[in-house]
Amino acid sequence: MYKDIFLDFNGTIIDDLDLCVELLNVFLKEQGKKELSVDEYKHVFKFPIKQYYIDAGIDFNIESYESLAIRFIKEYQPRSMHCGLFPHLVDTVKKLKEMGIRVYILSASEQNNLLEQTNTYGITQYFDAVLGINNIHAASKVDRAINFMKDNGINPKETLFVGDTLHDKEVADAIGVNCVLVSCGHQAEDILEKSGCKVIPSVSDIFTIL
């Protein structure tokens, strides 16, 4: 039985896939590049975000990554408040808590932006901690998780990380915990399966592997 579970946020808790595809296509259209379908997006998305932009067709000679990152957050943040949570998310977290499991959010989102989202959705109180990072360029979550686990005496062998990308598997490996991936988010199921992790449709299906 796991005692601690970390949940990724974007594409795992919040259903922001369509919004992210739309914003990418705005950038691509501005540069005269081919726009991507949702399926194409889910096959090109990756971390680091800068590489994902390159693979999607973005030309940083036309506009810098730094400029695009600022524009993305300016447009994404207010609109993300209307994306909605995945079905049964709150009930799932409540049930995990009733089972005596501590549940945290671990995200590459900037801390204040993340808290604005969780507060707007009214879910902050359901989690034992909400952990973001300190810049908008979606750097690694590894240091944030390692420090938090050390400070709170969390045993990696009794901990699970649930995310929606191969990067989440890399994070789980780096902090020494088990990983489960959900296919409802930003990467396609066939890509996620390459990780060797168990892949489930969404967080609400987590009880099938506990």
ZILIN-V556136 format. One record per residue. RES is the residue in one letter. PHI is phi in radians with two decimals (* if undefined). Layout:
res = {RES;RES}
phi = {PHI;PHI}
This chain:
res = {M;Y;K;D;I;F;L;D;F;N;G;T;I;I;D;D;L;D;L;C;V;E;L;L;N;V;F;L;K;E;Q;G;K;K;E;L;S;V;D;E;Y;K;H;V;F;K;F;P;I;K;Q;Y;Y;I;D;A;G;I;D;F;N;I;E;S;Y;E;S;L;A;I;R;F;I;K;E;Y;Q;P;R;S;M;H;C;G;L;F;P;H;L;V;D;T;V;K;K;L;K;E;M;G;I;R;V;Y;I;L;S;A;S;E;Q;N;N;L;L;E;Q;T;N;T;Y;G;I;T;Q;Y;F;D;A;V;L;G;I;N;N;I;H;A;A;S;K;V;D;R;A;I;N;F;M;K;D;N;G;I;N;P;K;E;T;L;F;V;G;D;T;L;H;D;K;E;V;A;D;A;I;G;V;N;C;V;L;V;S;C;G;H;Q;A;E;D;I;L;E;K;S;G;C;K;V;I;P;S;V;S;D;I;F;T;I;L}
phi = {*;-1.35;-1.75;-2.40;-2.29;-1.71;-1.98;-1.11;-1.81;-1.18;1.42;-2.06;-1.77;-1.77;-1.59;-1.82;-1.02;-1.07;-1.12;-1.17;-1.12;-1.05;-1.21;-1.04;-1.17;-1.09;-1.11;-1.12;-1.11;-1.04;-1.64;1.25;-1.77;-1.16;-1.35;-1.87;-1.34;-1.04;-1.13;-1.10;-1.02;-1.17;-1.67;-1.91;-1.12;-2.92;-1.87;-1.20;-1.02;-1.04;-1.21;-1.04;-1.05;-1.07;-1.14;-1.33;2.02;-1.22;-1.90;-1.30;-1.31;-1.48;-2.59;-1.21;-1.03;-1.06;-1.15;-1.13;-1.09;-1.15;-1.12;-1.06;-1.10;-1.05;-1.48;-1.19;-0.97;-1.16;-1.32;-1.16;-1.22;-2.01;-1.24;1.66;-1.52;-1.17;-0.95;1.17;-1.07;-1.11;-1.08;-1.13;-1.11;-1.05;-1.16;-1.06;-1.14;-1.12;-1.42;1.52;-1.65;-1.42;-2.19;-2.24;-1.73;-2.22;-2.38;-1.45;-1.27;-1.10;-0.95;-1.17;-1.10;-1.11;-1.13;-1.06;-1.19;-1.15;-1.19;-1.09;-1.39;1.21;-2.03;-0.95;-1.20;-1.44;-1.92;-1.31;-2.86;-2.10;-2.02;-1.95;-2.08;-1.88;-2.60;-1.64;-1.65;0.94;-1.29;-1.18;-1.60;-1.07;-1.04;-1.05;-1.22;-1.05;-1.12;-1.14;-1.12;-1.12;-1.16;-1.93;1.08;-1.49;-1.48;-0.98;-1.21;-1.97;-2.21;-2.17;-2.03;-2.01;-2.50;-2.24;-2.43;-1.09;-1.08;-1.14;-1.13;-1.09;-1.09;-1.03;-1.10;-1.17;-1.75;1.37;-2.08;-1.27;-2.40;-2.23;-2.00;-1.90;-1.61;-1.45;-1.74;-1.63;-2.19;-1.23;-1.04;-1.16;-1.29;-1.07;-1.12;-1.17;-1.28;1.47;-1.40;-1.17;-1.99;-2.10;-1.08;-2.77;-1.04;-1.13;-1.61;-1.11;-1.20;-1.28;-2.08;-1.43}
